[in-house]
Amino acid sequence: MKDSYDVIVVGAGPAGVATSIICRKKGFKVLLLDKKKKGKIGDKVCGEAISKKTVHCAVEKLGVDPPQEDEVNTLIEELVLRTALPKNHIILPAIGYMVDRHKFGQRLLSDAIKAGVILKEQFRVKEPIVENSKVIGILVKDIENNLIEIHSKMVIDCSGTMATIRINLPEEYEPFLNKSLTKEDFAPCYREIIELNKNHDLEGKIVLQYEMDIPEPGYIWFFADGENRLNCGTGFIKVGKHAKKSVKSVYFQAMEKYYPKGTYKTLDGRGDVVPIRAPLWNAVGDGLIVAGDAAFHADPLTAEGHGPALLAGCFAGEVACEALEKNSFKLEDLWKYNTLVMKEFGADHARARILTIVLEKIGPKKLEFLLKRKVVKQEDLTSAGILKKRSFIDYLDRVIKCFPKYGLLLIMKKAISTSKAVANHCKAYPTSPDDYETWNSKVLELYSWIS
């Protein structure tokens, strides 16, 4: 059995539905596949925070409504980075929503179907079909385990962290596209929605609480999710000495310090995996675009992937439509997608990855020292602060405050200078694949400065 479409979208999460809506509204025949039952699509373990700016930008492109009424649990205003210190936290602006991921996901799926997108539920994608170095379709198994070959002009891989299409590409397919997935690329996590016996004091806040006993990225999160509800969780990269650690055990041990057993009831508790690295530097190949978690589009610091996935899906849809209109699907035809992602959030996420590496290197105790002495300030972690030119007096002031731990100051100085260099380099992302190899070598060199 062979079917044929203009676009096949693998995965009906935010990136997948966004891509599907964009392509269908341009009149193209779109097939959207997901391994889940239709009613379960959107029911994903996550922190549920989403940037207001990002989601409004995405829904404007899609022509759909932003999160409505019961799709929004509460509003958020601040991202707080905390250690064991009673004060001297780092507080960064984070205007957005805590959404009901399932309800919002179901509504976006409904919007896609109303637009004319064809949904096939409970289809398990096995691998891409590649012919003459171009992705021309996919092999899938339906609910009855029938193997089905489906052809298309374009395939969009929105299959989540495990990147079903990308990692099953032949090695000889597009050398600029990373086809690997290592244990260092993602963090298994455990998340609970809890209802406290009394109201919390985190209204409008999403908190990353850094703890000595939690491996990289090193924090347990507490996100306000209503008057007496919190979204709590942790996750870490399971390699080396942490390979056999139980994420749930680490989570419950950390929870006892802040919300002991008996002070809350668990409404939902589940595990999953989240990407924890910089975005794919190139996410396209002939006939293929990779978006969302499959392209590591989540923020490496906060693990917020919902908003970036929506935007990436919009960009994937726009670029796919341009290629379909020209009937040309080569690497250079799709390259614009990379530049859109890098400009919108890719550069910020590249910098955020440097921050997570540095925070893991210094650990919570040394971070406490830097915060207490005001060697590290809130502005140092913002985009404007990283790019700011510093005076001799500013450096001298920090040297004095850092006494006698000058090694820490050197680490932070290197982190800030590397972040600045990465920011400038990402701004100069090549507009065509011709200059990519040189650009990529440089970005890898910059990361080696801090690794």
N, C-alpha and C positions, 0 to 999 in steps of 0.2 A: 504494500500500500504506500503510495507516494502522494503527499499534498504539497502545494506550493503557495508561498505568500511573498509579499514585498518585504516584510520585516517579521522576524521571529524574536520575541523578547523572552528570555529565560529568567523567571523569577518575578513574582507579582508583589514584591515589596515596594517601597517608595520610589526607588530608581526605575523599577520595571513599569509601574503604572504611569509614572510621569512620561517615560519614553513612549509608551503605547498611546497615551492621549494625544501627545504632540503629533505623532505620525498619523494616527487615525483622522485627526481633524484636518490634516492636509490631504485626505482622501486616499491614503494608502491602505492596503489590506494587511492587517496586523494580527498576528497570533501571539497570545500571552499564555505562557505555561507556568504552572506551579505544582510542586509535589504535594501540597496540602489540599484538604477539602476546601471548597470555596468559603465556607463559613469560618474557617480557621485562619484564612489569609489575613495578615496584619497582626496576628497574635504572637508577638515576638518578645523575648526577654530583652529589656533595655532600660536605660535610665529615664526614658520618656521625655527628656527636656529637648526643646527645639527652639532655635533662635527665631524671634519674631521677624526680624529683617529678612532672614533666609526664607522662611516659609511664605511670607507675603510676596517676595520676589518670585518664588516658584509658582504659587497659585495664580499670580497675575499672568505668567507665561502660559499656564495651563487653561486659564479661563474657568477656574472652579473656585468655590468658596474656601476661605481659610478655616482653620479649626473652629467649630461652632459649639456653643452651649455644652451639652454633655460630653463633647469630644475634648473639652478643656477641663483638667482637674484643678489647676490653679495657675496664677501668673508668677513668673520669676523675674528678679531684677539684678541679682548679684551672684557671682561665682566667688566662693571663699576658699582659699588654701590655708588649712590650719595644721598646726603641730600641737604638741602637748602644752605649749605656752598658753596662759589664760588670755593673752591679748597679743598684739603685734601680728595679727593675721594679714594675709595678702587678700585684698578685696578688689575684684575686677568687675566692670559692668557686664551684665549678661541678660539683656532684655529678651524675654521669650515666654513660652508656655511649658507647662507640664501637661502633656496630652494623654488621653486614653489611646494608646497606640492601636489597639484592636479596632475600636470604633472609628477612629480617623482613617485607618487603613482600609476598613470595609467600605467607608463612604467614597474614598478615592477609587477603589476597585469598581464600585457601582457607577461612578462618573465615567470610568473607562468603558465599561460595558454599554452604558447608555450612548456613548459616542460611537459605538459600533465595533469596538475591539472584541475579537473572538477569544474567549477564555477556555482553556482546557485544564481542568483541575486533576489532581492526583496523577500527574504525568511525571515520571522520573527521567530526567535527561541523562543519557549515558556518555555521549561524546559528540564533538562537532564533526561534521563532514567537510573535509578539505579536499579540494581538487585544483590542480595547477596553482598551488600556493594561495588559494582564496577559500575562505569559509563560505560554503554554499548551502549549509543546512545543519541539521542535527539528527542524531539517533535517539529515540526515546522509547520508554516502556510505559504502556497505559496501565490502568488499574487491573486489567486481566492478564498482565505480563506479556502482552503482544509487543514485539519489537517493530517500531514504526520509523520510517525514514521520511523526514519532512524537509523540503527544500525552500530556500528563500534567497532574495538578493542581498539581504543584510541580516546579521545576527547580533543581538545586543545581549551581552552576558551581565545579568543583574542577579546572579545566582547566590549572592551572599559570600561570606568569608571563605568558604571552601572552593569558590570559583570553579564550578564544575566544567565550564567550557575552557577557560584560560589554561588550567593545569593539565588538561587532556589534549592540548594541541600538539601536533608533531613537533619534534625538536627543530626541524629545519624550517618550520613556519616562522615568519617575521622575526629576525634576530634581535630587533630593538624591543620586542615585547617579552617581559619577564614571565616565564611559564611555571615558575616554582612556587611552592608554599612551604615554608619551614616553621618549626615550632617557635622561632623567634618573632614570627610575623603576627601572631595572635595570642590573646590571653583567654584561657577558659575563665568563666566568671560564674558567680552565684548571686542572684538578686531576689530580694523579698519586698513585697508591699506589706507594710505593717500598720496596724491601727493601735495607737497608744492609748493608755488608760486616761491620759490627760493631754491637753494641748502642748505642742512643742513650741520652741522659740526660734524656729528657722523660717518663718513666713517670708516668702519671696527669695529664698536662698537655695542655691545648690552648693553643697560643701564637700570638698575633698579633704579628708582627715588623714594626714600622713602618720604612719605607725612603723615602729622599728621592726615588728615581726611580720610585716607584709612585704613580700618580694616585689620587684619591679612590675608595675609603676609605683607601688608602695603605699596605696591609700585605700581606705574604705570610704564609700560615698554615702552621704545623707542628703536626699533631695526632698524638699517640701512638696507634698502631694495632696494638700488639703489641710483643714484645721488640725486634725489629730492623726494625719496619715503621713508616712514617709516612704519613699522609695530608697532602699538601702542595698548596698552590695559591695562586692570586691572581686577582683580578678587579678591574675598575674601570669607572667610568662613561665611555663613549666619546663625549664631546662636546667641542666647542671644539678646543683644541690637541692633545687626546688622541684625537680621532676616528679617526685613521688608525693609531694605535699598535697593534702586535700584542700581544695578551695573552700568547701563548706566548713571544714574545721577551723581554718584561718578566719573565715567570716564570723563564726559564732564566738570565737575567742575575742575578736576585736569588739563585737557587739556588746559583750558583757561589761565593758568599760563605760559604755554610754547608755545603752538601753538593755539592762539585765532581763533575763527571763522572768516572766511574771508581770512586766510593765507594759506588755503589748501582746496582741494576738496577730498571727501571720495570716494575711488574706490570700497571699500567693507567694510561692517560693519555687524558683526553677533556675536551671543553669543553661549556659550557652557559651559561645565564643565571640570575641570582638577583635577587630584588627587593631594593631598597636604600633604601626610603623608609618613612615612617610608614604604619601600616595605613590602609585605607580608613576614613574617619570614619563613613560609612554603607555597609553592604554588603548591603542588602536593597531589594527593590522588589516590586510586586504579583506574586506567583507565583514569586519568585526569591530565592535566598540565594547569596552568593559566599563561598567559603572557601579557606583555604590560600594558596598563592602568588598565586592569581588575585585575592586581596584584600590582597596585600602583607603577609602575616602573618609572614614571616620576621623574625628579629631584625636590625635594620639594622646593628648593630655586628658581630656574629659571623656573620651570614647563616644561622644555625640556623633552619631552617623546618620540620623534621620533627615535633618535639614540638608547636609551635603549630598545625600543620596537623591533627594528630590531635585536639587539643582542639577546634579550630574545627569539625572534622567532627562531633564529638560534639554540640557546641552546635547546629550546623545541623540534625542529625538530631532532637534533642529539640524544637526550635522547629517544625520541619516537621511532626512528629507531632502537636503541639498544634494546629497549623493544620488538619491533616487531620481530626482528631477533631471540630473545630468546623465543618469544611467552609467555612473563610473564610481567604483568602490575601492579604489586603490588606497594605499597608505597615505599618499599625499592629499587625496580627496577628503580624508577623514581627520587629517592632522589638526585642523582648526579646533576640534574637540579638546585636545591637550591644552591648547593656549587658553581656551575659555575656562577650563578647570583650574589651571595654574593661576590665572588672573583673579578668579572669584574666591577660591579658598585654598588652593593647593600650596601657594607660597606660605600662607599662615600656618597650615598644618606641617609643612616642612620645618618651620621654626619651632612649632610646638613639640615636634619630635626631639629636637635638640634639648629643649627644656626637660622633657621626661628623662632623657639620658643623663643630664646633669643632676637632676634631683635624685635619681637612683644612685649615682656615683657618690654624692655627698651624704645622703641619708638624712633621716629626720632630725637627729641630734645636732648635726652641723648646720642644717637648715635653721634650726631654732637659734643657734648662735648668730647666724647671719641676720636673722630677722630682729633678734633682741638688740643687737648692736646697730641696727639700721644700715648694715653694709649693703643688703639687698632691700630695695624699696619697691612699692607697687608699680611705679612707672617703669621699672627695669623690665617688667614682663609684658608690657604692652607693645604693640607694633611701633607706636610713636616713640616710646622710651628706648627701644632697641636701636632705632635709627638716629636717636638724638646724639649730637656732638657734645662731648663732655669736656669741661674745663680742667686745667691742672689742679685748681683748688678742690674741685669735686673729687678727683682721684686721690689727692692728698688726704682729704677728709676721710675717705674710705680706708686708706692705708692705716691711718691712726686708729680708727674704730676696729679694724680687723686684728690688731695686735693681740696675741702673738701668733695667730693662725694665718700667716701670710699665704700658705699654700692654698687655702680656700679662696682667697682673693684672686689668686692667679687662675684658679679653675673658673670662677665667675667671670673674670675678664675675658678668658678664652671663649666661654659660652656666649657672652654678649657679642664679641667680635665675630664669632662664627655665625651667630644668628643674623647679624647685619650683612655678612658676606653672602649667606644663603638667600636672604631677602632680595638683595641686589641681583644675585645670579638668577633667581626665579623670575624677576621682572624682565630679564633678558632671555626668557625662554624662546627657543628658535621658532620662527614662523613656518618653517618647512623642515622635513626630515633630513635635508642635506647637511644641516649644521648640528644635528642631534648628537652624534657620537662625541664630538668635542665638548659640547655642553654637558653631556652625561658624565664624561670623565672628570670634569671639573666639580660637579656636584658631589660625586663620590669622594673626591679628594677633600672637599670641605667637611664632609661628615667624618672622614678619618681623623680630622683634627681633634674631634671631641670624643670619639669612640674609645 
